[in-house]
Amino acid sequence: MFAALATQRFGKAARIVITKDDDMVMTGKRNPFLIQYKVGFDTSGKIQSLIAVLSSDGGAYADLSTAIMERAMLHIDNAYYIPNLSICGQVYKTNTSPNTAFRGFGGPKGVLAIEKIIEEIARHLKIDALDVRKENVYVKGNQTHYDQEIEDNILPNLFSQLEESGEYRTRRQEIDEINSKSPEEIHGLSMTAVKFGISFTTRFLNQGSALVNLHMDGTVQVSTGATEMGQGVNTKISQVVAEEFGIPTSWVKVMPTSTEKNANTSATAASSGSDINGRAALAATLKIKERLQKTAVLVFQRSKELRGRAIAGAGTVPELDIESVKNFDHIQFKDTQVFDEKNKQEMKFVELLEEAYLNRIPLTDNGFYRYPGIFFDKVKGKGNAFYYYTNGVALSEVSLNRYTGELKVLRTDILMDLGRPLNHQIDMGQVTGAFVQGMGWLTTENLYYNSRGQLLSHSPSTYKIPSIQDIPRDFNCKLLENTVNHKNLKGSKAVGEPPLLLSISVWTAALDALKNISDESQTRSLSVPATQEKLLLRIRDLDA
């Protein structure tokens, strides 16, 4: 806004450069939530009913607070089936700066609530919290509280596999022994899950377009509505296009996002950037590829002497009529070559491009994609709110110093279902990075305001983000092999936001550690973030 005012006043380009302190003061934060609930369950820990009231601090203006509340309400079930659920959400106007969207949107608030509820159920019944989670996990045939069936549900498998690979039962016994002997350090262990709905809850945002230009030298320019912000969306899109044309990814250039190329684009958000824009780029690519395959069928039928002679002036070679070609699946592109697998012929990819150009066959096209099958009645709160779900589980072990409140994450094991990843390295980076980022939100990144609503923690000296010392000492991450997923782009699943919610396992592990200090039946009074100060005060309260 300030840059726009300067541009209008002086008639010149302008940009604004602000200090980190001002940036932190001005930028919207996550909405603080107060979650109140009543839960009913049987002696095995199976939840029979839940009444939840979600209240959030929207700040001085609405911003995206209402949509964030909606996402929190849709995710309060997380990975667990609740047959009877009543949920109410309310956003409140306050005297702080407006709060807004961040990674996970409102999902982390809803998931945090149900995971805390499960910890309390386990504490009340004096049974292991993992057993409560496995008792309530979604199984085939279950529907969410908004009446959406969970397809490709592998949540039970995720729990059982990580329980075994993470040696949960053995480590639980070891931790119990440590806690019975150590006067200074207490350990906690917890496994939590995530079932994150993929797609915007506002239906019209679930669309994207792409422009693909294939040049005569074999290089490709791809323009989409995606914004590359370090998450690797451009790399994934270039891989998808390169694979279809059988060329190296270095031949594909994903252009900067511009309304000149793609108009009316949606935000790169809701973990859908690669899904929507990748599918749009693929749609355009496949149209060009089909024309090239038909072209190749006709070119291979000609003698090599006649190839390349459809130029104006020759007059002896008619243009190729690709509309007459009905069967072309035997034409394959690989390693910059074009193969006729039926007639055992081949040519260079660039030679085929020349033939297409000389025969006036277009080497450019547009693509469009929208998530299908999404319908959600916001008044009734019913329908298919999401296209699909990304699932995962995390097992975290922490140590808590009884005298200082210092929390250390000793080990974390993550098992994530990302279908068939488009890029394994990028997805592993997204999972581990999101987890550490979530740890900061849950354990260190605290906001302090004065009575006038002014932010006091607005610099690195007063606002602590995770450092290398905060990363789990033993950090294991694995992507589940899920080859049955066919719904999304190349069988992949979105990775941007879901893994952040797995960091909740660190917070619940801290709750698990605290239960060793007192026989208190509930784990109250540990708000997020569970800073060292809050943990120490809680320990002293329990010791009293």
SULLINLIN-V991851 format. One record per residue. N is the residue number from 1. RES is the residue in one letter. PHI is phi in whole degrees, -180 to 180 (NA if undefined). PSI is psi as a letter, one per 40 degrees, with the letter a starting at -180 (999 if undefined). OMEGA is omega in whole degrees, -180 to 180 (NA if undefined). Layout:
BEGIN
n->{N N}
res->{RES RES}
phi->{PHI PHI}
psi->{PSI PSI}
omega->{OMEGA OMEGA}
END
This chain:
BEGIN
n->{1 2 3 4 5 6 7 8 9 10 11 12 13 14 15 16 17 18 19 20 21 22 23 24 25 26 27 28 29 30 31 32 33 34 35 36 37 38 39 40 41 42 43 44 45 46 47 48 49 50 51 52 53 54 55 56 57 58 59 60 61 62 63 64 65 66 67 68 69 70 71 72 73 74 75 76 77 78 79 80 81 82 83 84 85 86 87 88 89 90 91 92 93 94 95 96 97 98 99 100 101 102 103 104 105 106 107 108 109 110 111 112 113 114 115 116 117 118 119 120 121 122 123 124 125 126 127 128 129 130 131 132 133 134 135 136 137 138 139 140 141 142 143 144 145 146 147 148 149 150 151 152 153 154 155 156 157 158 159 160 161 162 163 164 165 166 167 168 169 170 171 172 173 174 175 176 177 178 179 180 181 182 183 184 185 186 187 188 189 190 191 192 193 194 195 196 197 198 199 200 201 202 203 204 205 206 207 208 209 210 211 212 213 214 215 216 217 218 219 220 221 222 223 224 225 226 227 228 229 230 231 232 233 234 235 236 237 238 239 240 241 242 243 244 245 246 247 248 249 250 251 252 253 254 255 256 257 258 259 260 261 262 263 264 265 266 267 268 269 270 271 272 273 274 275 276 277 278 279 280 281 282 283 284 285 286 287 288 289 290 291 292 293 294 295 296 297 298 299 300 301 302 303 304 305 306 307 308 309 310 311 312 313 314 315 316 317 318 319 320 321 322 323 324 325 326 327 328 329 330 331 332 333 334 335 336 337 338 339 340 341 342 343 344 345 346 347 348 349 350 351 352 353 354 355 356 357 358 359 360 361 362 363 364 365 366 367 368 369 370 371 372 373 374 375 376 377 378 379 380 381 382 383 384 385 386 387 388 389 390 391 392 393 394 395 396 397 398 399 400 401 402 403 404 405 406 407 408 409 410 411 412 413 414 415 416 417 418 419 420 421 422 423 424 425 426 427 428 429 430 431 432 433 434 435 436 437 438 439 440 441 442 443 444 445 446 447 448 449 450 451 452 453 454 455 456 457 458 459 460 461 462 463 464 465 466 467 468 469 470 471 472 473 474 475 476 477 478 479 480 481 482 483 484 485 486 487 488 489 490 491 492 493 494 495 496 497 498 499 500 501 502 503 504 505 506 507 508 509 510 511 512 513 514 515 516 517 518 519 520 521 522 523 524 525 526 527 528 529 530 531 532 533 534 535 536 537 538 539 540 541 542 543 544}
res->{M F A A L A T Q R F G K A A R I V I T K D D D M V M T G K R N P F L I Q Y K V G F D T S G K I Q S L I A V L S S D G G A Y A D L S T A I M E R A M L H I D N A Y Y I P N L S I C G Q V Y K T N T S P N T A F R G F G G P K G V L A I E K I I E E I A R H L K I D A L D V R K E N V Y V K G N Q T H Y D Q E I E D N I L P N L F S Q L E E S G E Y R T R R Q E I D E I N S K S P E E I H G L S M T A V K F G I S F T T R F L N Q G S A L V N L H M D G T V Q V S T G A T E M G Q G V N T K I S Q V V A E E F G I P T S W V K V M P T S T E K N A N T S A T A A S S G S D I N G R A A L A A T L K I K E R L Q K T A V L V F Q R S K E L R G R A I A G A G T V P E L D I E S V K N F D H I Q F K D T Q V F D E K N K Q E M K F V E L L E E A Y L N R I P L T D N G F Y R Y P G I F F D K V K G K G N A F Y Y Y T N G V A L S E V S L N R Y T G E L K V L R T D I L M D L G R P L N H Q I D M G Q V T G A F V Q G M G W L T T E N L Y Y N S R G Q L L S H S P S T Y K I P S I Q D I P R D F N C K L L E N T V N H K N L K G S K A V G E P P L L L S I S V W T A A L D A L K N I S D E S Q T R S L S V P A T Q E K L L L R I R D L D A}
phi->{NA -64 -65 -65 -63 -66 -62 -66 -72 -104 69 -133 -64 -144 -141 -113 -123 -121 -73 -62 -61 -64 -61 -68 -69 -80 -73 -63 -112 -66 -71 -64 -122 -115 -119 -115 -157 -130 -130 -116 -152 -96 -70 -89 93 -74 -74 -103 -158 -148 -114 -131 -122 -107 -122 -129 -91 -87 84 -74 -135 -66 49 -104 -61 -69 -68 -65 -62 -60 -64 -63 -68 -75 -110 -69 -80 50 -98 -124 -86 -121 -66 -130 -136 -119 -136 -132 -127 -142 -99 -112 -86 -132 -97 -98 -64 -59 -96 -150 -79 -148 -47 101 56 -96 -55 -58 -69 -66 -65 -58 -64 -70 -68 -66 -60 -63 -61 -71 -61 -62 -66 -66 -87 59 -128 -71 -63 -63 -65 -66 -64 -68 -68 -105 -61 -59 -125 -57 99 -72 -122 -73 -70 -108 67 -105 -80 -92 -85 51 -82 -117 -58 -59 -66 -61 -61 -67 -68 -73 -58 -77 -68 -87 52 -60 -66 -65 -68 -62 -66 -64 -66 -60 -70 -60 -67 -78 -113 -85 -83 -106 -109 -119 -108 -135 -138 -155 -119 -125 -128 -143 -129 -105 -73 -105 132 -71 -76 -91 -58 -67 -76 -84 -152 -159 -130 -150 -122 -118 -115 -102 -94 -64 -87 94 -81 -131 -109 -121 -119 -135 -91 -77 -110 -78 -128 99 -87 90 -64 -66 -63 -65 -64 -64 -64 -62 -68 -62 -63 -68 -89 67 -124 -67 -64 -67 -83 -106 -115 -88 -80 -60 -63 -150 -68 -66 -99 -134 -94 56 -83 -88 -64 -80 -155 59 60 -107 -59 -71 -58 -72 -74 -66 -68 -65 -64 -65 -61 -67 -62 -65 -66 -67 -62 -62 -64 -69 -64 -64 -62 -63 -57 -74 -66 -65 -78 -88 -72 -61 -69 -89 -70 81 -109 -87 -87 -60 108 -70 72 -104 -118 -69 -66 -73 -103 -71 -67 -81 -87 -108 -114 -144 -66 -79 -91 -125 -110 -160 53 63 -121 -115 -117 -99 -71 -79 -105 55 -124 -155 -153 -74 -59 -68 -68 -65 -63 -65 -60 -64 -66 -66 -100 56 -102 -64 -111 -141 -166 -106 -131 -140 -145 -142 -61 -86 72 -97 -150 -144 -86 -70 -73 -84 70 -132 133 -86 -73 -131 -74 -163 -125 -100 -119 -171 -137 -138 -120 -122 -119 -127 -120 -126 -76 -68 -103 -119 80 -69 -109 -122 -92 -80 -156 -137 -118 -121 -126 -122 -98 -116 64 -109 -57 -70 -147 -61 -65 -63 -66 -63 -65 -67 -66 -68 -65 -65 -62 -66 -61 -65 -58 -62 -60 -86 -127 -133 -84 -102 -106 -121 -117 -88 -66 -95 84 -88 -75 -99 -93 -131 -151 -59 -80 -120 -130 -97 -93 -62 -115 -60 -73 -92 -66 -50 -60 -122 -119 -119 -134 -138 -99 -67 -81 -122 -93 -90 -80 -120 -76 -109 -55 56 79 -86 -133 -66 -130 -58 -99 -50 -66 -60 -71 -71 -66 -59 -61 -69 -67 -71 -67 -65 -63 -64 -67 -64 -67 -81 -91 -141 -87 -53 -76 -127 -102 -83 61 -130 -79 -96 -83 -85 -70 -59 -62 -64 -65 -65 -64 -67 -62 -64 -66 -72 -73 -65}
psi->{d d d d d d d d d e f i i i i h h i i d d d d d d d h i i i h h i h h i i h i h i a e e e h h d i h h h h h h i h e a d i d b e d d d d d d d d d e e e d b e i h h d h h h h h i h h i h a e i i i i a i i h e b e d d d d d d d d d d d d d d d d d d e f i h d d d d d d d e i h i h e i i i e f f h i h i f h e d d d d d d d d d d d e f d d d d d d d d d d d d e d h e d h i i i h i h i i h g h h h i i e h d e e g i i i i h h h h i d e e i h h h h a e i h h f e e e d d d d d d d d d d d d e f i i d e e h h h i i h h e d d h i f i i i g a f e e d d c d d d d d d d d d d d d d d d d d d d d d d d d d e i i d d e h e e f i h d d e e h i i h g e e e h d h e e e h i h h f e i h h g d d e f i i i i d d d d d d d d d d e f h h f i i i i i i i h i e h h h h d d e f i a g d i d a i h i i i i h i h i i h h d e e e h h h h d i h h h h h h f b g h d h d d d d d d d d d d d d d d d d d d d d d g i h h i a e e e h h d g f i d e e h h i i a d e e i h d h h h h i h h h g e e h e d a h f e i i i e d d d e d e e e d d d d d d d d d d d e e d i e h e i g i f g i h i g i d d d d d d d d d d d d 999}
omega->{-179 179 179 178 179 179 -180 -177 -173 178 -180 177 -179 174 -178 177 -177 178 178 178 179 180 -180 178 -173 -174 178 -178 172 178 170 -179 165 -177 179 -174 168 -176 176 -176 180 -174 177 -179 180 -178 179 -179 179 171 -177 175 -179 178 -179 178 -178 -175 -173 -179 -173 -178 180 -173 -179 178 177 177 179 180 178 180 180 -176 -178 176 -175 -175 -168 -180 179 -172 -179 -174 174 -176 -180 180 180 176 -177 175 -179 -176 176 177 -176 175 -170 -174 171 -175 -177 179 178 -177 -178 -179 179 -180 179 -178 -176 178 176 179 180 177 -179 177 180 180 -179 -177 -178 175 -178 -179 178 178 177 180 180 177 -174 -175 178 174 -178 179 178 173 178 179 174 171 174 178 -179 179 179 -177 179 -179 177 179 179 179 -176 -179 -179 176 -179 -176 179 177 -173 -174 178 -179 177 178 180 -180 178 179 178 -176 180 -176 -173 178 -173 -176 173 -177 176 -178 -178 175 177 -175 171 171 -171 180 -177 178 174 175 171 -165 -172 179 -176 179 179 -180 180 174 179 178 179 -176 -174 180 177 179 -174 171 -180 176 178 177 -178 175 178 -180 179 -177 174 -178 180 178 -179 180 180 177 -179 -179 -179 -179 -179 -179 -180 -178 177 178 178 177 -177 178 175 -172 175 -179 -178 177 175 -179 -178 -178 173 -178 174 178 173 -172 178 179 -171 -175 -180 -179 -172 -176 176 178 177 178 178 179 178 -179 -178 177 178 -178 180 178 179 178 178 178 -178 179 -178 180 180 179 -180 174 -179 -180 -177 -178 178 -176 -180 -179 -179 177 180 173 -176 -177 -179 177 180 178 -175 179 180 -177 -179 -179 -177 -178 -179 176 -177 178 180 176 178 178 176 -175 169 -172 179 -176 175 175 178 175 178 180 -178 176 176 179 178 178 -180 -179 -179 179 175 176 -171 179 178 179 176 176 180 178 172 177 179 169 179 173 -176 179 -176 178 -180 -177 -176 175 177 -177 -173 179 177 -179 169 -174 176 175 178 178 -177 174 -179 170 -177 179 -174 -175 -179 -176 -179 -180 177 176 -174 -177 173 174 -179 172 -171 176 177 180 174 -172 175 180 -173 -177 179 -178 176 177 178 -179 -177 179 179 -180 -179 177 178 176 178 178 -173 -171 -173 -168 -176 178 178 177 173 -174 179 178 179 -180 -180 -180 -174 177 179 180 -177 -179 -171 173 -179 174 -180 -179 -177 -180 178 -179 176 -171 -178 -179 180 176 -179 176 -179 -177 -178 179 -179 -169 -170 -176 179 -180 -179 174 -178 -174 -171 -173 -171 -174 178 -177 178 178 176 178 177 -180 179 174 175 176 179 177 -177 -177 179 -180 -175 176 -179 -172 -178 -179 -176 166 171 -178 177 4 178 -178 179 179 -180 -180 180 179 179 179 180 179 -180 180 -174 NA}
END
